[in-house]
């Protein structure tokens, strides 16, 4: 049983890394560097799906990590 959770955690971590690397870079850096805050940006289409799937993968990864701790 612990092997299944460990393998699932590895698969989820690889998917999480891919989801993070596929996201657009520099979307929030203009506000940090003093850029104008007049532009309002919403996520649409694939970008929104990727954002929500990243959150779901983080939750699944944390659940697998907690399950792995309790199984040992």
C-alpha positions as CSV (number, residue, x, y, z in Angstrom):
1,X,0.0,0.0,0.0
2,X,2.8,2.4,0.8
3,X,4.4,1.6,-2.6
4,X,1.2,2.7,-4.4
5,X,1.1,6.0,-2.5
6,X,4.7,6.6,-3.2
7,X,4.3,5.9,-6.9
8,X,1.2,8.2,-7.0
9,X,3.2,10.9,-5.3
10,X,6.0,10.7,-7.9
11,X,3.5,10.8,-10.7
12,X,1.6,13.8,-9.2
13,X,4.9,15.6,-8.6
14,X,6.0,15.2,-12.2
15,X,2.6,16.5,-13.4
16,X,2.8,19.4,-11.0
17,X,6.3,20.4,-12.3
18,X,4.9,20.3,-15.8
19,X,1.9,22.4,-14.9
20,X,4.1,25.0,-13.2
21,X,6.6,25.2,-16.1
22,X,3.8,25.6,-18.7
23,X,2.3,28.7,-17.0
24,X,3.0,32.1,-18.5
25,X,6.0,33.9,-17.1
26,X,6.1,37.5,-15.9
27,X,2.3,38.0,-15.5
28,X,2.6,39.6,-12.2
29,X,6.0,41.2,-12.3
30,X,4.9,44.6,-13.6
31,X,3.1,45.4,-10.3
32,X,6.2,44.5,-8.4
33,X,8.5,46.6,-10.5
34,X,6.2,49.7,-10.3
35,X,4.3,49.2,-13.5
36,X,0.9,50.6,-14.0
37,X,-1.9,48.8,-12.2
38,X,-4.5,50.1,-14.6
39,X,-4.5,47.0,-16.7
40,X,-6.8,44.3,-15.5
41,X,-5.9,40.7,-16.5
42,X,-8.2,37.7,-16.3
43,X,-7.2,34.2,-17.1
44,X,-9.1,32.6,-20.0
45,X,-9.2,29.3,-21.8
46,X,-6.2,27.0,-21.4
47,X,-4.5,29.4,-19.0
48,X,-7.4,29.2,-16.6
49,X,-7.6,25.3,-16.9
50,X,-3.9,25.1,-16.2
51,X,-4.1,27.4,-13.2
52,X,-7.0,25.4,-11.6
53,X,-5.3,22.1,-12.4
54,X,-2.1,23.3,-10.7
55,X,-4.1,24.1,-7.6
56,X,-5.8,20.6,-7.7
57,X,-2.4,18.9,-8.2
58,X,-0.9,20.8,-5.2
59,X,-3.8,19.6,-3.0
60,X,-3.4,16.0,-4.3
61,X,0.3,16.1,-3.7
62,X,-0.2,17.3,-0.1
63,X,-2.8,14.7,0.5
64,X,-0.5,12.0,-0.8
65,X,2.3,13.3,1.4
66,X,0.1,13.2,4.5
67,X,-1.1,9.7,3.6
68,X,2.4,8.6,3.1
69,X,3.4,9.9,6.6
70,X,0.4,8.1,8.2
71,X,1.1,4.8,6.4
72,X,4.6,4.6,7.7
